[in-house]
């Protein structure tokens, strides 16, 4: 959950799914009232740093619809870089989608 000091309700969510081979997909959402204030970028950046600190995780991935320019900006602002596209079939809708893929990779220890 994404929360703010003094706010009684959570304002968003961040979730993770294991994609295998050291890659974790991140999903997120911020309530409409709180959008446009940098909250998503901050939440994504902090959550990505945390998950990259876990053993066995080398890459955090975001999958973003081509038309979702706000999420594309969030990805870049949070330090992610474009990494092509990914196609996936969604059984619940029986449709195949091609999303933009953004990644943030673990940096080598100096």
C-alpha positions as CSV (number, residue, x, y, z in Angstrom):
1,X,0.0,0.0,0.0
2,X,1.1,3.6,-0.7
3,X,0.3,5.9,2.2
4,X,1.0,9.5,3.3
5,X,1.6,10.8,6.8
6,X,-1.6,12.3,8.1
7,X,-3.8,10.6,5.5
8,X,-6.2,8.1,7.0
9,X,-6.6,6.0,3.8
10,X,-4.0,4.5,1.5
11,X,-3.6,6.4,-1.7
12,X,-2.3,3.6,-3.9
13,X,-0.8,0.2,-4.3
14,X,2.4,-1.5,-5.5
15,X,2.5,-5.2,-6.3
16,X,5.0,-7.7,-7.6
17,X,5.0,-10.9,-9.6
18,X,7.9,-13.3,-10.2
19,X,8.7,-13.6,-14.0
20,X,11.5,-16.0,-13.4
21,X,15.2,-15.8,-14.1
22,X,15.7,-13.0,-11.5
23,X,13.0,-10.7,-13.1
24,X,10.1,-9.3,-11.0
25,X,7.2,-7.5,-12.7
26,X,5.9,-4.5,-10.8
27,X,2.4,-3.2,-10.9
28,X,1.2,0.0,-9.3
29,X,-1.7,2.5,-9.1
30,X,-2.4,5.8,-7.5
31,X,-5.9,7.1,-6.6
32,X,-7.1,9.8,-9.1
33,X,-7.1,12.4,-6.4
34,X,-3.4,12.0,-5.8
35,X,-2.2,11.7,-9.4
36,X,0.0,14.3,-11.0
37,X,2.0,15.0,-7.8
38,X,4.9,12.7,-8.3
39,X,3.5,10.1,-5.9
40,X,3.6,7.2,-8.5
41,X,7.2,8.0,-9.5
42,X,8.3,8.1,-5.8
43,X,6.4,4.9,-4.9
44,X,7.8,3.0,-8.0
45,X,11.3,4.2,-7.4
46,X,11.3,3.2,-3.7
47,X,9.6,-0.1,-4.2
48,X,12.0,-1.0,-7.1
49,X,15.0,-0.2,-5.0
50,X,13.7,-2.4,-2.2
51,X,12.9,-5.4,-4.5
52,X,16.3,-5.1,-6.2
53,X,17.9,-5.5,-2.7
54,X,16.4,-9.0,-2.3
55,X,18.5,-12.0,-3.1
56,X,18.0,-13.4,-6.6
57,X,16.4,-10.3,-8.0
58,X,18.3,-8.7,-10.8
59,X,15.7,-6.8,-12.9
60,X,12.4,-5.1,-12.1
61,X,10.0,-4.8,-15.1
62,X,7.1,-2.6,-15.9
63,X,4.7,-3.5,-18.7
64,X,2.9,-0.4,-20.0
65,X,0.2,0.1,-22.6
66,X,1.5,2.2,-25.6
67,X,-1.3,4.8,-25.0
68,X,-0.5,5.2,-21.3
69,X,1.9,8.1,-21.6
70,X,1.5,9.0,-17.9
71,X,2.8,5.6,-16.8
72,X,5.6,5.9,-19.4
73,X,6.7,9.2,-17.7
74,X,6.4,7.5,-14.3
75,X,8.7,4.7,-15.5
76,X,11.4,7.2,-16.8
77,X,11.1,9.4,-13.7
78,X,11.6,6.4,-11.5
79,X,14.8,5.5,-13.3
80,X,13.5,2.7,-15.7
81,X,14.7,2.5,-19.3
82,X,12.8,1.3,-22.3
83,X,13.5,-2.3,-23.2
84,X,11.4,-3.2,-26.2
85,X,7.9,-4.8,-26.1
86,X,6.3,-7.8,-24.6
87,X,3.3,-9.8,-25.9
88,X,1.0,-11.6,-23.5
89,X,-2.2,-13.5,-23.8
90,X,-4.8,-12.7,-21.1
91,X,-7.0,-15.7,-20.5
92,X,-9.7,-13.6,-18.8
93,X,-10.3,-11.5,-21.9
94,X,-9.1,-14.0,-24.5
95,X,-7.0,-11.2,-26.0
96,X,-3.3,-10.7,-26.7
97,X,-1.7,-7.4,-25.8
98,X,1.6,-5.9,-26.8
99,X,2.9,-3.6,-24.0
100,X,6.0,-1.5,-23.8
101,X,8.6,-2.9,-21.5
102,X,10.6,-0.8,-19.1
103,X,13.3,-2.2,-16.8
104,X,15.5,-1.2,-13.9
105,X,18.4,-3.5,-13.2
106,X,20.5,-4.2,-10.2
107,X,23.7,-2.1,-10.3
108,X,27.0,-4.0,-9.6
109,X,28.5,-3.3,-6.2
110,X,31.6,-1.2,-6.3
